[in-house]
């Protein structure tokens, strides 16, 4: 059983509301539990927010494209933005003492914690999140 889904977001905060329907659709087609759904929501919303805010700098004429592919055992979610790209190795450690009280800068860290694999492609404009689906 293979499943594919795509969602195109304009680069505004309001567009993030569309993630819930996108993930609900994945859940009903791939049959994962609510605990995995919560993990997915946190990770995918961080990825989409980073594309909208940091990649496309809230420019509504630019899009963030999400695509999901699942096969019953694993799920891959990709986000692609139209920004200048970035080097994920240059993101500061959110656990470092000087960063603990900052209100942003945890997204990359959280995605690494909650996804089974995180890959950056296209100079940081494309983010690939890989998950093993719960049995």
C-alpha positions in Angstrom: 0.0 0.0 0.0 1.5 3.3 -1.1 0.1 6.7 -0.4 1.1 10.2 -1.6 -0.2 13.6 -0.6 0.8 17.1 -1.5 0.0 20.5 0.1 1.0 24.0 -1.2 1.2 26.8 1.3 1.6 30.5 0.7 4.2 32.0 3.1 1.8 33.4 5.7 1.1 32.2 9.3 -2.5 31.7 8.4 -1.6 29.0 5.9 -0.2 26.8 8.7 -3.9 26.0 9.7 -4.0 23.8 6.6 -1.5 21.4 8.2 -4.2 19.8 10.4 -6.3 18.6 7.5 -3.1 17.4 5.7 -2.0 15.3 8.7 -5.6 14.1 9.4 -5.7 12.7 5.9 -2.3 11.0 6.4 -3.6 9.5 9.6 -6.8 8.1 8.1 -4.9 6.6 5.2 -1.9 5.2 7.0 -3.7 4.4 10.3 -1.2 5.6 12.8 -2.1 6.4 16.4 -2.7 9.8 18.1 0.7 9.7 19.9 2.5 9.4 16.5 0.1 12.1 15.1 1.2 14.5 17.9 4.9 13.8 17.1 4.2 14.3 13.4 2.3 17.6 14.0 5.1 19.0 16.1 7.8 18.1 13.5 6.0 19.0 10.3 4.7 22.3 11.7 8.2 23.2 12.7 9.4 22.4 9.2 6.6 24.3 7.5 7.1 27.3 9.8 10.8 27.4 9.1 10.1 27.4 5.4 7.5 30.1 5.6 9.3 32.4 8.1 13.1 31.8 7.6 13.2 30.5 4.1 10.6 32.6 2.3 10.6 35.5 4.9 6.8 35.7 5.1 6.6 36.7 1.4 3.1 35.6 0.4 4.1 35.4 -3.2 6.5 32.5 -2.3 5.3 29.0 -1.6 6.3 26.1 0.7 5.4 22.8 -0.8 4.9 19.8 1.5 4.7 16.3 0.1 4.2 13.1 2.0 4.8 9.5 0.9 3.9 6.5 3.1 4.0 2.8 2.5 2.6 1.4 5.7 6.0 1.0 7.3 7.5 4.4 6.9 6.5 8.0 6.1 8.6 10.6 4.4 7.5 14.3 4.6 9.4 16.8 2.4 9.1 20.6 2.7 10.5 22.8 -0.1 10.8 26.6 0.1 11.9 29.3 -2.3 14.3 31.1 0.0 18.1 31.5 -0.3 18.8 28.3 1.6 20.9 27.9 4.8 23.5 25.6 6.4 21.9 23.6 9.2 25.4 23.0 10.7 25.5 26.8 11.5 22.3 26.8 13.6 23.3 27.4 17.2 22.7 24.8 19.9 19.4 25.6 21.7 20.6 23.8 24.8 23.7 26.0 25.1 23.4 28.2 28.2 23.3 31.5 26.2 20.4 30.2 24.1 18.1 28.6 26.7 15.9 31.7 27.2 15.6 32.6 23.5 12.1 32.3 22.1 13.2 30.8 18.8 16.0 28.5 17.4 14.7 25.1 18.6 13.0 23.9 15.4 16.0 22.2 13.9 16.8 20.6 17.2 13.2 19.4 17.7 13.0 17.9 14.3 16.1 15.9 14.9 14.6 14.7 18.2 11.3 13.6 16.8 12.0 12.4 13.3 13.9 9.2 12.7 16.0 10.9 10.1 16.4 14.5 8.9 18.1 15.4 5.7 18.7 18.8 4.1 18.9 19.1 0.3 19.0 21.9 -2.3 21.3 24.1 -0.1 18.9 23.9 2.8 15.7 24.8 0.9 14.4 21.2 0.9 14.0 19.3 4.2 13.3 15.6 4.2 11.8 14.1 7.4 11.7 10.3 7.7 9.6 8.4 10.2 9.2 4.7 11.0 5.4 4.2 11.4 4.3 2.5 14.6 3.2 -1.1 14.2 
